[in-house]
Amino acid sequence: MGAENSADIAPGAVVAQDAIDANDASDADDQPFRSIEDDDVVRVARTMDSLRKRLSSIESGMDEKPDWIHLQANCRLDRLRHDELEEILSRMHRCVLRGFRANNVDIAKRKERRKYWTTVAQHGFHDFSERGWKKCYDSPFVENYDYITAYLEGGIEALDPFRVYSAVLGTHDYGPEDFVTTRLCREVDSFIEPMSGTADFSYQGHFRYPDFRYLMFDLDPAAKQHVEAMPWLPQTERQYVISDVLEEKIWQHAKSFTATKSLSYIGKQSHHIFNAKQLYRLLDVATRYVDYFMLETPQVALPSDMDEVDEMTRPEMEDAGFETGLIDEKDGAANPFTNRMSFRLEVSNARRSRTLFNYHDWTLWSQPTLVAMARMLGLNVVYFHPDYEQFMNVDNTEEVEESDCMDNVTFLLFTRHPTG
């Protein structure tokens, strides 16, 4: 691999670069992919002609699908006519496993940026992940991730709450493949997603592991309707059940649903809705019926240091003319002694605001408290270290300090099985 490309791709990624002339080399995008897996195959295209040739080669079966296509230099989507852009996006969707990156797009006018974003989103790619424009792994379905057009046509009330939620709070940078490839969870073949809501974890994961089993449950019938309306691979065994996560019978069902070993995952930090007794009971009951029980926990920080408004407005929202944020309720700021708080997910524009979801009387459970509860129950507890891509011992101070738990979300896993 040439030296001019060494900064373009994460260390260890497999890169195949198209032939380029010397004039193109100076235009290289030197921003690396974030957290692309070491065995990902990345194809680089520096001209639109080379991209079309690459796509034709994949479509004919001469080349295998890469994980990613990285568009650089003169291979610019923002210079295409609308019909040409649609054609290229449709072809790329068929020809990649994970998605594409195009940091060379530079559109000055807001209306044109908005049209570009909605066009890409309508052709099966989203940029909710930090890795680039992404699709579900090798998905044959061209999903529509555009939630902006509804707002442009009908205003605040026309926004789909679940689509907005998925855009700002969905689980997109981590999925089942990050965890089942670890030494601890390599025998897992069943996923249990309680409090699943939009079920991003299960839905995206089933494209990568269509032969696994997926059990989702939640109290919201609208969420179930939303998830079941999405296109699923027909061969995947799945269920979405309306049930309370604190009821033991749903965990008994999870055990009977499991094929070999199960990993249960509560994402989006939804466990903060529970009080101490409820959370303690959940840890106890869940680990009796699933092999591995995992919680997404926030970055290590004092809740009292959090802002009253957690700004979550994405660029396409700003271009469309509305904002999104997690906003404290009146007298809902975090209590420094109890970590109790109340807030809401809200969208607003210059004329009005709308609450999409309420989060009343949540308790921000810190990692030390969760570890203490686990040990009172006799559970083993480990955390996912993104650099090692393994579950690690929480007692190893040096390794913990090397992780990114101070800056990003952390995944704590609880189990009655040995973890050593």
PADO-315840 format. One record per residue (C-alpha): x, y, z; residue number from 1; residue in three letters. Coordinates in Angstrom, 1 decimal, padded with zeros to 4 digits. Example, Ala and Ser with C-alpha at 12.3 -4.5 7.8 and 13.67 -1.06 7.14 Angstrom:
! PADO-315840
(fipa (012.3 -004.5 007.8) 1 'ALA');
(fipa (013.7 -001.1 007.1) 2 'SER');
//
This chain:
! PADO-315840
(fipa (000.0 000.0 000.0) 1 'MET');
(fipa (001.4 003.4 -001.0) 2 'GLY');
(fipa (002.5 005.8 001.6) 3 'ALA');
(fipa (000.0 008.4 000.5) 4 'GLU');
(fipa (-002.8 006.1 001.7) 5 'ASN');
(fipa (-001.4 005.2 005.1) 6 'SER');
(fipa (-003.5 007.8 006.9) 7 'ALA');
(fipa (-006.8 007.0 005.0) 8 'ASP');
(fipa (-007.5 003.7 006.6) 9 'ILE');
(fipa (-007.5 002.4 010.1) 10 'ALA');
(fipa (-004.4 000.3 011.0) 11 'PRO');
(fipa (-004.8 -003.3 009.9) 12 'GLY');
(fipa (-007.7 -002.8 007.5) 13 'ALA');
(fipa (-007.4 -004.5 004.2) 14 'VAL');
(fipa (-007.2 -002.0 001.4) 15 'VAL');
(fipa (-007.4 -002.4 -002.4) 16 'ALA');
(fipa (-006.8 000.9 -004.2) 17 'GLN');
(fipa (-007.7 001.6 -007.8) 18 'ASP');
(fipa (-005.0 002.8 -010.1) 19 'ALA');
(fipa (-004.7 006.6 -009.9) 20 'ILE');
(fipa (-002.6 009.2 -011.6) 21 'ASP');
(fipa (-000.2 011.6 -009.9) 22 'ALA');
(fipa (-002.6 014.5 -010.0) 23 'ASN');
(fipa (-005.2 012.7 -007.9) 24 'ASP');
(fipa (-002.8 011.9 -005.1) 25 'ALA');
(fipa (-002.7 015.4 -003.8) 26 'SER');
(fipa (-006.5 015.4 -003.2) 27 'ASP');
(fipa (-006.5 012.4 -000.9) 28 'ALA');
(fipa (-008.8 012.5 002.1) 29 'ASP');
(fipa (-006.6 012.0 005.1) 30 'ASP');
(fipa (-009.3 011.4 007.7) 31 'GLN');
(fipa (-009.2 007.8 008.8) 32 'PRO');
(fipa (-012.3 005.6 009.5) 33 'PHE');
(fipa (-013.1 005.4 013.1) 34 'ARG');
(fipa (-013.1 001.9 014.6) 35 'SER');
(fipa (-013.3 000.0 011.4) 36 'ILE');
(fipa (-012.6 -003.7 012.2) 37 'GLU');
(fipa (-009.1 -004.9 011.4) 38 'ASP');
(fipa (-010.4 -007.5 008.9) 39 'ASP');
(fipa (-012.6 -005.0 006.9) 40 'ASP');
(fipa (-011.9 -004.7 003.2) 41 'VAL');
(fipa (-012.0 -001.1 002.0) 42 'VAL');
(fipa (-012.0 -000.2 -001.7) 43 'ARG');
(fipa (-010.7 003.3 -002.5) 44 'VAL');
(fipa (-012.0 005.2 -005.6) 45 'ALA');
(fipa (-010.5 008.5 -006.6) 46 'ARG');
(fipa (-012.5 009.2 -009.8) 47 'THR');
(fipa (-016.1 008.5 -010.8) 48 'MET');
(fipa (-014.9 006.4 -013.7) 49 'ASP');
(fipa (-012.9 004.1 -011.4) 50 'SER');
(fipa (-015.9 003.8 -009.0) 51 'LEU');
(fipa (-018.1 002.8 -011.9) 52 'ARG');
(fipa (-015.6 000.2 -013.1) 53 'LYS');
(fipa (-015.3 -001.2 -009.6) 54 'ARG');
(fipa (-019.1 -001.5 -009.2) 55 'LEU');
(fipa (-019.4 -003.2 -012.6) 56 'SER');
(fipa (-016.7 -005.7 -011.5) 57 'SER');
(fipa (-018.6 -006.5 -008.3) 58 'ILE');
(fipa (-021.9 -006.7 -010.1) 59 'GLU');
(fipa (-020.5 -009.1 -012.6) 60 'SER');
(fipa (-019.1 -011.4 -009.9) 61 'GLY');
(fipa (-015.5 -010.7 -010.8) 62 'MET');
(fipa (-014.8 -009.0 -007.4) 63 'ASP');
(fipa (-016.3 -009.7 -004.0) 64 'GLU');
(fipa (-018.2 -007.0 -002.1) 65 'LYS');
(fipa (-016.0 -004.9 000.1) 66 'PRO');
(fipa (-017.1 -003.8 003.5) 67 'ASP');
(fipa (-016.6 -000.2 002.6) 68 'TRP');
(fipa (-016.0 002.0 -000.4) 69 'ILE');
(fipa (-014.0 005.1 000.4) 70 'HIS');
(fipa (-014.6 008.0 -002.1) 71 'LEU');
(fipa (-011.7 010.4 -002.4) 72 'GLN');
(fipa (-010.2 013.1 -004.5) 73 'ALA');
(fipa (-012.3 013.6 -007.7) 74 'ASN');
(fipa (-014.8 010.9 -006.9) 75 'CYS');
(fipa (-017.3 013.4 -005.7) 76 'ARG');
(fipa (-021.0 012.6 -005.2) 77 'LEU');
(fipa (-021.8 016.3 -004.9) 78 'ASP');
(fipa (-020.8 016.9 -008.5) 79 'ARG');
(fipa (-023.3 014.5 -009.9) 80 'LEU');
(fipa (-026.7 015.3 -011.4) 81 'ARG');
(fipa (-029.6 014.1 -009.2) 82 'HIS');
(fipa (-030.3 011.1 -011.5) 83 'ASP');
(fipa (-026.6 010.2 -011.6) 84 'GLU');
(fipa (-026.4 010.3 -007.8) 85 'LEU');
(fipa (-029.4 008.0 -007.5) 86 'GLU');
(fipa (-027.9 005.6 -009.9) 87 'GLU');
(fipa (-024.6 005.5 -008.1) 88 'ILE');
(fipa (-026.2 005.1 -004.7) 89 'LEU');
(fipa (-028.4 002.2 -005.9) 90 'SER');
(fipa (-025.4 000.4 -007.3) 91 'ARG');
(fipa (-023.3 001.0 -004.2) 92 'MET');
(fipa (-026.0 -000.4 -002.0) 93 'HIS');
(fipa (-025.9 -003.6 -003.9) 94 'ARG');
(fipa (-022.1 -003.7 -004.0) 95 'CYS');
(fipa (-021.0 -003.1 -000.4) 96 'VAL');
(fipa (-021.4 -005.0 002.9) 97 'LEU');
(fipa (-021.4 -002.1 005.3) 98 'ARG');
(fipa (-021.4 001.3 003.5) 99 'GLY');
(fipa (-019.3 004.1 002.1) 100 'PHE');
(fipa (-017.5 007.2 003.2) 101 'ARG');
(fipa (-017.3 010.5 001.2) 102 'ALA');
(fipa (-015.5 013.2 003.2) 103 'ASN');
(fipa (-014.9 015.1 000.1) 104 'ASN');
(fipa (-018.5 016.2 -000.2) 105 'VAL');
(fipa (-018.7 020.0 000.2) 106 'ASP');
(fipa (-022.1 021.6 -000.3) 107 'ILE');
(fipa (-022.3 025.3 000.7) 108 'ALA');
(fipa (-026.1 025.9 000.3) 109 'LYS');
(fipa (-028.4 024.6 002.9) 110 'ARG');
(fipa (-031.2 023.5 000.5) 111 'LYS');
(fipa (-028.8 021.6 -001.6) 112 'GLU');
(fipa (-027.2 019.9 001.4) 113 'ARG');
(fipa (-030.6 018.9 002.6) 114 'ARG');
(fipa (-031.5 017.4 -000.8) 115 'LYS');
(fipa (-028.2 015.5 -000.9) 116 'TYR');
(fipa (-028.8 014.1 002.6) 117 'TRP');
(fipa (-032.4 013.0 002.0) 118 'THR');
(fipa (-031.4 011.4 -001.3) 119 'THR');
(fipa (-028.7 009.3 000.3) 120 'VAL');
(fipa (-031.0 008.4 003.2) 121 'ALA');
(fipa (-033.8 007.3 000.8) 122 'GLN');
(fipa (-031.4 005.0 -000.9) 123 'HIS');
(fipa (-030.6 002.8 002.0) 124 'GLY');
(fipa (-027.7 004.5 003.9) 125 'PHE');
(fipa (-027.6 006.5 007.1) 126 'HIS');
(fipa (-024.9 008.6 008.7) 127 'ASP');
(fipa (-026.0 008.0 012.3) 128 'PHE');
(fipa (-022.8 006.0 012.9) 129 'SER');
(fipa (-019.4 007.7 013.1) 130 'GLU');
(fipa (-018.1 005.2 010.6) 131 'ARG');
(fipa (-019.6 006.8 007.6) 132 'GLY');
(fipa (-022.7 006.3 005.5) 133 'TRP');
(fipa (-023.8 002.9 006.7) 134 'LYS');
(fipa (-026.3 000.1 005.8) 135 'LYS');
(fipa (-027.3 -003.0 007.7) 136 'CYS');
(fipa (-024.7 -005.7 006.9) 137 'TYR');
(fipa (-025.2 -006.9 003.4) 138 'ASP');
(fipa (-028.9 -006.1 003.6) 139 'SER');
(fipa (-030.8 -006.7 000.3) 140 'PRO');
(fipa (-033.4 -004.1 001.5) 141 'PHE');
(fipa (-033.1 -000.5 000.4) 142 'VAL');
(fipa (-034.4 001.0 003.6) 143 'GLU');
(fipa (-035.5 004.6 003.8) 144 'ASN');
(fipa (-033.8 006.5 006.6) 145 'TYR');
(fipa (-035.2 009.8 005.6) 146 'ASP');
(fipa (-037.2 011.4 008.4) 147 'TYR');
(fipa (-036.6 015.0 007.2) 148 'ILE');
(fipa (-039.0 015.1 004.3) 149 'THR');
(fipa (-041.9 014.4 006.6) 150 'ALA');
(fipa (-041.0 017.5 008.6) 151 'TYR');
(fipa (-040.6 019.6 005.5) 152 'LEU');
(fipa (-044.1 018.6 004.3) 153 'GLU');
(fipa (-045.9 018.6 007.6) 154 'GLY');
(fipa (-043.9 020.4 010.3) 155 'GLY');
(fipa (-043.1 019.3 013.9) 156 'ILE');
(fipa (-046.2 017.1 014.2) 157 'GLU');
(fipa (-045.3 015.1 011.1) 158 'ALA');
(fipa (-042.0 013.9 012.6) 159 'LEU');
(fipa (-041.9 010.2 013.3) 160 'ASP');
(fipa (-040.8 009.9 017.0) 161 'PRO');
(fipa (-039.1 006.5 016.5) 162 'PHE');
(fipa (-037.1 007.7 013.5) 163 'ARG');
(fipa (-035.9 010.8 015.3) 164 'VAL');
(fipa (-035.1 008.6 018.4) 165 'TYR');
(fipa (-033.1 006.2 016.2) 166 'SER');
(fipa (-031.2 009.1 014.6) 167 'ALA');
(fipa (-030.0 010.6 017.9) 168 'VAL');
(fipa (-030.1 007.8 020.4) 169 'LEU');
(fipa (-030.1 004.6 018.4) 170 'GLY');
(fipa (-027.4 001.9 018.7) 171 'THR');
(fipa (-025.4 002.2 015.5) 172 'HIS');
(fipa (-021.7 002.0 016.3) 173 'ASP');
(fipa (-021.9 -001.3 018.2) 174 'TYR');
(fipa (-023.8 -004.4 017.3) 175 'GLY');
(fipa (-023.9 -008.2 018.1) 176 'PRO');
(fipa (-020.7 -008.9 016.1) 177 'GLU');
(fipa (-018.7 -006.8 018.5) 178 'ASP');
(fipa (-019.6 -009.1 021.4) 179 'PHE');
(fipa (-020.1 -012.6 020.0) 180 'VAL');
(fipa (-016.6 -012.5 018.6) 181 'THR');
(fipa (-015.2 -012.2 022.1) 182 'THR');
(fipa (-013.7 -015.1 023.9) 183 'ARG');
(fipa (-016.4 -014.9 026.5) 184 'LEU');
(fipa (-019.5 -014.9 024.2) 185 'CYS');
(fipa (-018.3 -016.9 021.2) 186 'ARG');
(fipa (-020.9 -019.6 021.8) 187 'GLU');
(fipa (-023.8 -017.2 021.8) 188 'VAL');
(fipa (-026.4 -017.9 019.2) 189 'ASP');
(fipa (-029.5 -016.2 020.7) 190 'SER');
(fipa (-030.1 -012.5 021.5) 191 'PHE');
(fipa (-032.5 -011.3 024.1) 192 'ILE');
(fipa (-033.3 -007.6 023.8) 193 'GLU');
(fipa (-035.5 -006.4 026.7) 194 'PRO');
(fipa (-036.9 -002.8 026.7) 195 'MET');
(fipa (-036.1 -003.0 023.1) 196 'SER');
(fipa (-038.0 000.0 021.7) 197 'GLY');
(fipa (-036.9 000.3 018.1) 198 'THR');
(fipa (-034.8 -002.8 018.5) 199 'ALA');
(fipa (-031.8 -001.5 016.6) 200 'ASP');
(fipa (-029.5 -004.1 018.2) 201 'PHE');
(fipa (-031.5 -007.1 017.1) 202 'SER');
(fipa (-032.6 -005.7 013.7) 203 'TYR');
(fipa (-029.2 -004.7 012.5) 204 'GLN');
(fipa (-027.6 -007.8 014.0) 205 'GLY');
(fipa (-029.9 -010.2 012.2) 206 'HIS');
(fipa (-028.4 -009.3 008.9) 207 'PHE');
(fipa (-025.0 -010.3 010.1) 208 'ARG');
(fipa (-026.2 -013.4 011.9) 209 'TYR');
(fipa (-029.5 -014.5 010.2) 210 'PRO');
(fipa (-029.4 -017.9 011.8) 211 'ASP');
(fipa (-029.3 -016.6 015.4) 212 'PHE');
(fipa (-032.5 -016.3 017.4) 213 'ARG');
(fipa (-033.8 -012.9 018.4) 214 'TYR');
(fipa (-036.3 -012.2 021.2) 215 'LEU');
(fipa (-037.4 -008.6 021.8) 216 'MET');
(fipa (-039.8 -007.4 024.4) 217 'PHE');
(fipa (-041.1 -004.0 025.5) 218 'ASP');
(fipa (-044.3 -002.5 027.0) 219 'LEU');
(fipa (-045.0 -000.2 024.0) 220 'ASP');
(fipa (-047.3 -001.6 021.4) 221 'PRO');
(fipa (-046.4 001.2 019.0) 222 'ALA');
(fipa (-042.7 000.2 019.2) 223 'ALA');
(fipa (-043.6 -003.4 018.4) 224 'LYS');
(fipa (-045.6 -002.2 015.4) 225 'GLN');
(fipa (-042.7 -000.1 014.3) 226 'HIS');
(fipa (-040.2 -003.0 014.5) 227 'VAL');
(fipa (-042.5 -005.5 012.9) 228 'GLU');
(fipa (-043.1 -003.2 009.9) 229 'ALA');
(fipa (-039.4 -003.2 009.1) 230 'MET');
(fipa (-038.1 -005.7 006.5) 231 'PRO');
(fipa (-036.6 -008.8 008.1) 232 'TRP');
(fipa (-034.9 -011.7 006.5) 233 'LEU');
(fipa (-037.5 -014.4 006.2) 234 'PRO');
(fipa (-035.3 -017.2 007.6) 235 'GLN');
(fipa (-034.5 -015.5 010.9) 236 'THR');
(fipa (-036.3 -016.8 014.0) 237 'GLU');
(fipa (-037.6 -013.8 016.0) 238 'ARG');
(fipa (-040.3 -012.7 018.4) 239 'GLN');
(fipa (-041.4 -009.3 019.7) 240 'TYR');
(fipa (-043.4 -009.7 022.9) 241 'VAL');
(fipa (-045.3 -007.1 024.9) 242 'ILE');
(fipa (-044.0 -007.7 028.4) 243 'SER');
(fipa (-042.7 -006.1 031.5) 244 'ASP');
(fipa (-038.9 -006.7 031.9) 245 'VAL');
(fipa (-039.4 -007.2 035.7) 246 'LEU');
(fipa (-041.7 -010.2 035.3) 247 'GLU');
(fipa (-039.9 -013.5 035.8) 248 'GLU');
(fipa (-042.0 -015.3 033.2) 249 'LYS');
(fipa (-040.6 -013.4 030.3) 250 'ILE');
(fipa (-037.1 -014.4 031.4) 251 'TRP');
(fipa (-038.3 -018.0 031.6) 252 'GLN');
(fipa (-039.5 -017.7 028.1) 253 'HIS');
(fipa (-036.1 -016.3 027.1) 254 'ALA');
(fipa (-034.4 -019.4 028.4) 255 'LYS');
(fipa (-036.7 -021.7 026.5) 256 'SER');
(fipa (-036.2 -019.5 023.4) 257 'PHE');
(fipa (-032.4 -019.8 023.6) 258 'THR');
(fipa (-030.7 -022.3 021.3) 259 'ALA');
(fipa (-027.3 -022.7 022.9) 260 'THR');
(fipa (-026.2 -019.7 024.8) 261 'LYS');
(fipa (-027.8 -016.2 025.1) 262 'SER');
(fipa (-026.7 -012.6 025.4) 263 'LEU');
(fipa (-029.2 -010.2 026.7) 264 'SER');
(fipa (-028.7 -006.5 026.0) 265 'TYR');
(fipa (-030.4 -003.4 027.4) 266 'ILE');
(fipa (-029.3 -000.4 025.3) 267 'GLY');
(fipa (-029.7 003.3 025.4) 268 'LYS');
(fipa (-029.1 003.2 029.2) 269 'GLN');
(fipa (-032.8 002.3 029.6) 270 'SER');
(fipa (-032.1 000.6 033.0) 271 'HIS');
(fipa (-031.9 004.1 034.6) 272 'HIS');
(fipa (-035.7 004.0 034.7) 273 'ILE');
(fipa (-035.6 001.5 037.7) 274 'PHE');
(fipa (-035.2 002.2 041.3) 275 'ASN');
(fipa (-032.7 000.3 043.4) 276 'ALA');
(fipa (-034.9 -002.6 044.4) 277 'LYS');
(fipa (-036.1 -003.0 040.8) 278 'GLN');
(fipa (-032.6 -002.9 039.3) 279 'LEU');
(fipa (-031.3 -005.4 041.9) 280 'TYR');
(fipa (-034.2 -007.7 041.1) 281 'ARG');
(fipa (-033.5 -007.4 037.4) 282 'LEU');
(fipa (-029.9 -008.3 037.7) 283 'LEU');
(fipa (-030.9 -011.3 039.8) 284 'ASP');
(fipa (-033.7 -012.6 037.7) 285 'VAL');
(fipa (-032.2 -012.0 034.3) 286 'ALA');
(fipa (-028.9 -013.7 035.1) 287 'THR');
(fipa (-030.8 -016.8 036.2) 288 'ARG');
(fipa (-032.3 -017.4 032.8) 289 'TYR');
(fipa (-029.8 -015.9 030.3) 290 'VAL');
(fipa (-026.1 -016.7 030.1) 291 'ASP');
(fipa (-024.9 -013.1 029.7) 292 'TYR');
(fipa (-026.7 -010.0 030.7) 293 'PHE');
(fipa (-025.3 -006.7 029.4) 294 'MET');
(fipa (-026.1 -003.0 030.1) 295 'LEU');
(fipa (-025.0 000.0 028.2) 296 'GLU');
(fipa (-023.8 002.5 030.7) 297 'THR');
(fipa (-022.9 006.2 030.2) 298 'PRO');
(fipa (-019.4 007.7 030.3) 299 'GLN');
(fipa (-018.0 008.1 033.8) 300 'VAL');
(fipa (-019.1 011.6 035.0) 301 'ALA');
(fipa (-021.0 013.3 037.8) 302 'LEU');
(fipa (-024.7 013.7 036.8) 303 'PRO');
(fipa (-024.8 017.0 038.6) 304 'SER');
(fipa (-022.2 018.3 036.1) 305 'ASP');
(fipa (-024.5 017.6 033.2) 306 'MET');
(fipa (-026.1 020.6 031.3) 307 'ASP');
(fipa (-029.8 021.3 031.6) 308 'GLU');
(fipa (-030.1 020.8 027.8) 309 'VAL');
(fipa (-028.1 018.0 026.1) 310 'ASP');
(fipa (-028.0 019.3 022.5) 311 'GLU');
(fipa (-028.6 016.5 020.0) 312 'MET');
(fipa (-029.4 018.5 016.9) 313 'THR');
(fipa (-027.9 016.7 013.8) 314 'ARG');
(fipa (-026.7 018.7 010.7) 315 'PRO');
(fipa (-029.7 017.6 008.6) 316 'GLU');
(fipa (-032.1 018.7 011.3) 317 'MET');
(fipa (-030.4 022.1 011.4) 318 'GLU');
(fipa (-030.6 022.4 007.6) 319 'ASP');
(fipa (-034.3 021.5 007.8) 320 'ALA');
(fipa (-035.0 024.1 010.5) 321 'GLY');
(fipa (-035.5 022.3 013.8) 322 'PHE');
(fipa (-033.6 021.3 016.9) 323 'GLU');
(fipa (-033.5 018.2 019.1) 324 'THR');
(fipa (-032.4 017.9 022.6) 325 'GLY');
(fipa (-032.7 016.1 026.0) 326 'LEU');
(fipa (-034.1 018.8 028.2) 327 'ILE');
(fipa (-034.4 018.8 032.0) 328 'ASP');
(fipa (-038.0 019.0 033.4) 329 'GLU');
(fipa (-038.7 021.7 035.9) 330 'LYS');
(fipa (-036.9 020.8 039.1) 331 'ASP');
(fipa (-035.7 017.7 037.2) 332 'GLY');
(fipa (-031.9 018.4 037.3) 333 'ALA');
(fipa (-029.8 015.5 038.7) 334 'ALA');
(fipa (-029.8 015.2 042.5) 335 'ASN');
(fipa (-026.1 014.9 043.6) 336 'PRO');
(fipa (-027.0 012.5 046.4) 337 'PHE');
(fipa (-029.5 010.2 044.6) 338 'THR');
(fipa (-028.7 010.8 040.9) 339 'ASN');
(fipa (-032.4 011.1 040.3) 340 'ARG');
(fipa (-033.5 013.2 037.3) 341 'MET');
(fipa (-036.4 013.9 035.0) 342 'SER');
(fipa (-036.0 015.0 031.4) 343 'PHE');
(fipa (-037.6 014.7 027.9) 344 'ARG');
(fipa (-036.6 014.2 024.3) 345 'LEU');
(fipa (-037.9 017.3 022.5) 346 'GLU');
(fipa (-037.9 018.7 019.0) 347 'VAL');
(fipa (-038.5 022.4 018.4) 348 'SER');
(fipa (-038.4 025.1 015.7) 349 'ASN');
(fipa (-039.0 028.9 015.8) 350 'ALA');
(fipa (-042.7 028.4 016.2) 351 'ARG');
(fipa (-043.3 025.5 018.6) 352 'ARG');
(fipa (-041.9 022.5 020.4) 353 'SER');
(fipa (-043.0 018.9 020.8) 354 'ARG');
(fipa (-042.1 016.3 023.4) 355 'THR');
(fipa (-041.4 012.9 021.7) 356 'LEU');
(fipa (-040.6 010.9 024.8) 357 'PHE');
(fipa (-040.6 011.6 028.6) 358 'ASN');
(fipa (-038.1 010.2 031.0) 359 'TYR');
(fipa (-039.5 010.9 034.5) 360 'HIS');
(fipa (-037.7 010.0 037.7) 361 'ASP');
(fipa (-034.8 008.3 036.2) 362 'TRP');
(fipa (-031.8 007.3 038.3) 363 'THR');
(fipa (-028.4 007.5 036.7) 364 'LEU');
(fipa (-026.8 004.3 038.0) 365 'TRP');
(fipa (-023.0 004.6 038.1) 366 'SER');
(fipa (-020.7 001.8 037.2) 367 'GLN');
(fipa (-019.4 001.3 040.8) 368 'PRO');
(fipa (-023.0 000.9 042.1) 369 'THR');
(fipa (-023.8 -001.6 039.4) 370 'LEU');
(fipa (-020.6 -003.6 040.2) 371 'VAL');
(fipa (-021.5 -003.5 043.9) 372 'ALA');
(fipa (-025.0 -004.8 043.2) 373 'MET');
(fipa (-023.5 -007.6 041.1) 374 'ALA');
(fipa (-021.2 -008.7 043.9) 375 'ARG');
(fipa (-024.0 -008.7 046.4) 376 'MET');
(fipa (-025.7 -011.2 044.1) 377 'LEU');
(fipa (-022.6 -013.2 043.6) 378 'GLY');
(fipa (-022.3 -012.3 039.9) 379 'LEU');
(fipa (-019.2 -012.0 037.8) 380 'ASN');
(fipa (-019.0 -008.6 036.1) 381 'VAL');
(fipa (-016.7 -007.6 033.2) 382 'VAL');
(fipa (-016.7 -004.6 030.8) 383 'TYR');
(fipa (-016.1 -004.4 027.0) 384 'PHE');
(fipa (-012.8 -002.8 026.1) 385 'HIS');
(fipa (-013.1 -001.4 022.6) 386 'PRO');
(fipa (-009.3 -001.5 021.9) 387 'ASP');
(fipa (-008.8 -005.1 022.8) 388 'TYR');
(fipa (-012.3 -006.0 021.5) 389 'GLU');
(fipa (-012.7 -008.3 024.5) 390 'GLN');
(fipa (-014.5 -008.3 027.9) 391 'PHE');
(fipa (-012.1 -007.4 030.6) 392 'MET');
(fipa (-011.9 -007.6 034.4) 393 'ASN');
(fipa (-013.2 -004.4 036.1) 394 'VAL');
(fipa (-010.6 -004.8 038.8) 395 'ASP');
(fipa (-007.7 -004.2 036.5) 396 'ASN');
(fipa (-007.1 -000.5 037.1) 397 'THR');
(fipa (-004.4 -000.1 034.4) 398 'GLU');
(fipa (-006.6 -001.6 031.6) 399 'GLU');
(fipa (-009.6 000.4 032.8) 400 'VAL');
(fipa (-007.6 003.6 032.6) 401 'GLU');
(fipa (-006.5 002.8 029.1) 402 'GLU');
(fipa (-010.1 002.3 027.9) 403 'SER');
(fipa (-012.4 005.1 026.8) 404 'ASP');
(fipa (-015.0 004.8 029.6) 405 'CYS');
(fipa (-014.3 008.4 030.7) 406 'MET');
(fipa (-015.4 009.7 027.2) 407 'ASP');
(fipa (-017.8 007.2 025.7) 408 'ASN');
(fipa (-020.5 004.7 026.7) 409 'VAL');
(fipa (-019.4 001.4 028.4) 410 'THR');
(fipa (-020.9 -002.0 028.3) 411 'PHE');
(fipa (-021.0 -003.9 031.6) 412 'LEU');
(fipa (-021.7 -007.6 031.4) 413 'LEU');
(fipa (-023.1 -009.7 034.3) 414 'PHE');
(fipa (-023.1 -013.5 034.4) 415 'THR');
(fipa (-023.1 -016.5 036.7) 416 'ARG');
(fipa (-020.6 -018.2 034.4) 417 'HIS');
(fipa (-016.8 -018.0 034.9) 418 'PRO');
(fipa (-015.3 -015.1 033.1) 419 'THR');
(fipa (-011.6 -015.9 033.5) 420 'GLY');
//
